[in-house]
Amino acid sequence: MAIGVCFCGKIRIESTGQPIATGLCHCTDCRKLTGTLYTYSLIFKSAEITISGNPKKITKPAESGNIVENYFCSDCGTPLYAYKFSSGEWDNLVITRAGIFDDLELLERKPAVELYVRSRVSWSSDEGVQQRPPRYAGEDTTPTSRREILGWYSYGIAAEVFAVCGVGSFLPLTLEQLARERGTLQTSRLPCVGSSAGNSTNNAENGPCVVPVFGLEVNTASFAMYTFSLAVLIQALTLISFSALADYENNRKTLLMVFGFAGALASMLFVFIAPPVFVLGSILVVVGVTCLGSSFVVLNSYLPVLVANDPSLQEGKGDDGAEMSSFDRDGGNSGWNAWGNDDADDDSLDGLQPSGQPQSSLEGGMGPKAPPSSSPELQLSTKISSRGIGLGYCAAVFVQIISIIMLITLSKTSLAKVSATLPMRFVLLLVGIWWGAFTLVSRNLLKTRPGPPLETVSTKGASEWRAWLRMVGFAWKSLWETVKVASKLREVLIFLVAWFLLSDAMATVSGTAILFARTELKLSTPLIGLLSITATVSGMTGAFLWPHVSRYFGLQPNHTIILCIILFELIPLYGLLAYIPFIKNWGVFGLQRPWEIFPLAIVHGVVSGGLASYCRSFFGLLIPPGSEAAFYALYAATDKGSSFIGPAIVGALVDATGQVRSGFFFIAVIIILPIPLVWMVNADKGRREGLAMAETLDKSHGGTAEYAEEAEGLLAR
């Protein structure tokens, strides 16, 4: 029996049962009720509570329409308990203030939920406070903090600069120029005319420039395409071997840091790559691209974990797995609010209802139930993802502007006379320093968020290399297990096939466009940097714009993806116009003039921003909870498993025809193929399948901690 008394001892509360729910609340009303910065409450069934004495009652209506009766001692003022009335009906629960009890065993219970975390003072520790019951031993379910979200953004800011300024701009140019300075003209066999960092002097009539590589003669543009194709293939093998391990123990953060710092170092080392050793540049590209893609896989695996623990998405689930309608989000935070406070700020889901429905329609018992494709989880995930991409693009634009200034400045010095690639190599040095610096920032902000113990692989007593091999073997086994699980999830399988095709198209367009601008449109390096800025700014705009477009037109996420694909198809089709004789004779349109590529760069950026954000978040909705890193590893393996195909095919077409433009035929076909597959994906069904599969996996592994869904639901206002 638990006994509680007020300060003066005149009011006594006795409980014959145990609390069915516990939690902290940081709302304004709780502070005023208790005179402290938060309230810890225990919820009992009314039949198990006996109250003696005559407490004073204060009734206050909540904005939601619920009536809350708070009881105090009329003599000493001690806050005692509260009743909540929903639609005029008492819920037969007693919300008691934990401080009136003296039983330490009772008070040692950790809070099951913590609410209105955004109102919590910064110095208040969240140690030991759990937003939801853990699914496995050691899981960190403390509420996601702003500091942690900033850490997630920081790594995007770090790596996106290399993705845009390095992979998307100067790496292919540097590789092509390094090979060009060692190559010969295919027709005359004279040395290729090198170009400075600022101005191209290679004339169209000189013909293609070729270079011997391992006994084979390849076009210098093809050399860059083949290098990136190889890099993507090795990246796929690497992320399969290591990224699945991020789901276990403390590997998530460790792998993110290893890939981040290694990739930054590879970019910085480019400053030492001269034309005589241009093949070594390919090795650094492979390392950099591999670390970039693998680190993004690990970073993506953080997103579902951060969203699941976000305080604005605390919600219970009934026995049937449906969302409990008792959770109310009037104040911008879900979970209980027994005292009627509605002052919490709501900035978690604004403007991101892909279905176009108002927020109230997303909540149980408040209008028509929105489909899971419009769920708060997906909306918040999409918002965080979009902001992360947008911030990464902002950083990339900033560094790209600095890079252009560096190129123009260094091209006027003696460095450009030593090698036309040297200014670009200094730019890659800057990019590597940026990547490493912000990876360090992310390291200091992100929490470890450990996964379950890796009991399947025991390395005790094994030599280091054997232990490593066993871990890699486990990763491939995990991928195979994930593939088997995914094969049972129809919606996941369909989307992965669509993503296989779409990601190949996206990767191929980016690489082909840069080399087309250099070799056929004869753009100078600073102009190509400006072209990259154009695409990047457009991508940043698209990342923020598409959620609003989707909401305005009432589009489901997969419909938004299809619209992006249709717009994406305009890029290769426009480039193919030059094969029409009368358009070719005009000498304009069909990418025959340098200025024409800039409007297409805007289209490319806007579309890429939408696709990157929506595909990643949409796939996250279909993932069985608890298998985030493994499924995102499969997502990235599907991406990289196809993305080496397109560049290789375009490279072969360039070798065969001598023209980069011929690659547009392949690109036009590969872009259009995913549309019917994306249309077929049923997000509602996919989410139910994912939840059901998670339960099946939990049972097959001996079960996890039981969720107190019913008790948590009773905490709702």
Residue, then its C-alpha position, 0 to 999 in steps of 0.5 A: m500500500a502506498i500512502g501520501v500526505c500533504f505538508c500539514g498532514k490533514i489530507r491523506i491518500e492511500s493506494t491499494g494498487q500500483p500506478i498504471a503510468t508515470g511521467l514528467c511534464h514541463c508545461t506552464d500549468c504544471r509549473k504554476l501548480t507545483g511551484t517547480l520547473y516540472t511535475y512528476s505524476l503517478i496515475f492510479k485507477s480511482a477504485e484503488i485510491t482512498i482520500s481522507g480529509n477535505p481538499k480544495k478544488i480548482t477547476k480549469p477548462a482546457e482548450s481541447g474541451n476537457i475539464v480538469e479538476n485540481y485538488f489542494c490542501s486548503d490549509c497548507g496548499t500542497p498540490l495533491y491530485a487531479y481528475k480529468f473529464s473528457s466530453g463531460e465524462w470522468d475517466n476514472l483515473v486519479i493523477t497524483r503528485a508523486g511528491i506527496f508519497d514517502d515510499l522510496e521504492l515507489l518514487e524510484r520508478k523512472p518516468a515512462v514519458e516526458l512531455y513538453v520537452r521544448s519547455r524544459v530549461s536547458w540545464s535540466s538533465d534528461e538522464g534516465v528519463q524515457q520517452r517510451p519503453p525500450r525495445y531492447a536492453g540498453e536502448d536510449t529512448t531519451p527524448t531527441s534534443r535540439r542539440e542532437i538534431l543540430g548534430w545530424y544537420s552538422y554532418g549533412i553540412a559537412a558531407e554535402v559540400f564534398a558531394v556538391c563541390g567535389v563529386g558534383s563539380f571539381l572531381p570529374l573535372t580534375l580527373e578529366q584534366l589530369a588525364r588530358e594533360r597525359g593524353t593525345l588527340q585521337t586523330s593527330r596523336l599530338p599531345c592534348v592541349g591543356s586548359s588553365a583553371g580559368n579558360s579552355t583552349n581546347n578547340a572543337e576541331n581537335g577531336p576527342c582526347v584519349v589516354p592509355v589506361f592499363g593498356l586500353e585507350v579511353n576517352t578522357a571524359s570516359f576515364a572520369m565516368y569509368t572511375f566514378s562507376l568503379a567508385v560507386l561499385i566499391q562503395a556499394l560493397t563497402l556499405i554492405s560490409f559495414s553499414a548494417l553493423a550500425d544497428y548494433e551496440n555503439n557502431r552507429k556513431t563510430l562508423l559515421m566518424v570513421f567514414g567522415f574523417a577518412g573521406a575528408l582526408a582523401s579529398m585533402l590528399f588530392v593536392f599532391i596528385a600531379p598529371p604523371v600519377f593521374v591514376l592515383g587520383s582515381i584511387l582517392v576518388v574511390v575512397g572519397v566516394t565510398c566514404l561519402g555514400s557509406s557515411f550517408v547510409v549511417l546518417n540516414s539510419y539516425l533519422p528514424v531513431l531521432v523521429a521515434n524519440d521526438p517529444s512531439l510524436q509520443e503516442g501510444k498504440g492499441d492492441d490492434g496497432a492503430e494509433m490511439s485517439s486519446f493522444d492530443r497534440d493541441g499544444g504541439n506535443s503529444g502525450w498527456n496534458a492532464w492540467g489543460n496547458d496549451d501553450a507549447d510551441d508547435d513547429s514540428l509539423d508545419g507545412l508538411q502535410p503531404s496529403g493536404q489535410p489540416q493537422s487536426s485531421l491527422e489526430g484520432g477522433m478529430g475528423p477523418k483519419a489521415p492515411p499513414s502516408s501522411s502520418p506525423e512520423l512521415q511529416l516530421s521525418t520529411k521536414i527534418s530531411s528537407r531541412g538537412i538537405g537544404l542546409g547542406y546545399c546552403a553550405a555547398v553554395f557558400v564553399q562553391i563561391i569561395s572555390i570560384i574566387m580561389l580558381i579565378t585568383l589562382s589561375k592568374t598566378s604561376l600555379a596554373k602554369v605548373s599544372a592546370t589542375l593545381p587550382m582545382r586541387f587546392v579547392l579539393l583541399l578546402v573541401g576536405i578541410w570543411w568536411g573534416a571540421f564539421t564532422l568533428v562538430s557532429r561528433n560533439l553533438l550527436k548522441t551514440r544511440p546504441g543498438p542491441p548487443l551484437e551477440t551473433v558474432s563473438t570475437k573473443g579470443a579471435s585474432e584481429w583479422r579473423a574477428w574483422l572477417r567474422m564481422v564483415g561476414f555477419a554484415w553480409k549475412s545481415l543484408w541477406e536476412t534484410v533482403k529476405v525480410a524485404s522480399k516479404l514486404r511487397e511495398v518495400l520491394i516495389f519501391l526498391v526496384a523503382w529506386f534502383l532505376l531512379s538512383d541510377a538515372m540521377a547519378t548518371v545525369s549529374g556526372t554526364a552534365i558536368l563532362f558535357a559542359r566541359t568537353e562539348l559546350k567548352l565551359s571554363t572551370p569557374l563557369i562550371g562552378l557557377l553551373s554547380i551553384t545554380a543547380t545547388v541553389s535550385g536544389m535548396t529551393g526544391a527541398f523547401l518548396w516541394p512539401h508546400v507544393s505537395r500540400y497545396f495540390g493535395l499530393q501523396p508522397n509517391h505522387t510528388i515523386i512521380l511529378c519530380i520524375i516527369l520534370f526530370e525527364l525533360i533534361p535528356l529529352y531537351g539534349l536529344l533535340a540537337y539530333i533533329p536536323f532542322i534544330k541542329n541547323w538552327g545552332v540553338f536549342g537542344l543544348q547547342r549553346p552554353w547558356e542553355i545548360f543553366p535553365l536545365a541546371i535549375v530544373h535538375g536542382v529543384v527536382s533532385g531536392g524533391l526526390a532526395s527528400y521524399c524518397r528517403s522519407f517515404f522509404g523510412l515509412l515502410i521500414p520495420p521499426g528497429s531495423e533502420a540501419a539495415f534497411y537503409a543499408l539495403y536502400a543505399a546498396t540498391d542505390k549504389g548497386s545500380s548507380f555504377i551501371g549508368p556511368a559505365i554505359v554512358g562511358a562506353l557510348v562516349d568511347a564508341t561515338g566520341q560524343v557525350r551527348s549520345g548518353f542522353f538516349f540511355i538517360a531518357v529511358i532509365i528516368i521514365l521506367p520507375i514511374p509505374l512502379v512508384w505509382m503502385v506503392n501503397a504507403d498505407k499497406g506498406r506501413r502496416e506490413g512494416l509494423a507487423m513484420a517488426e512484431t514478427l521479428d521481435k517474437s522470433h528473437g525472443g521478444t522485447a520489452e512490453y509497451a505500456e500502450e494502454a497506460e500511456g494512452l490514459l495520460a492523454r488529455 
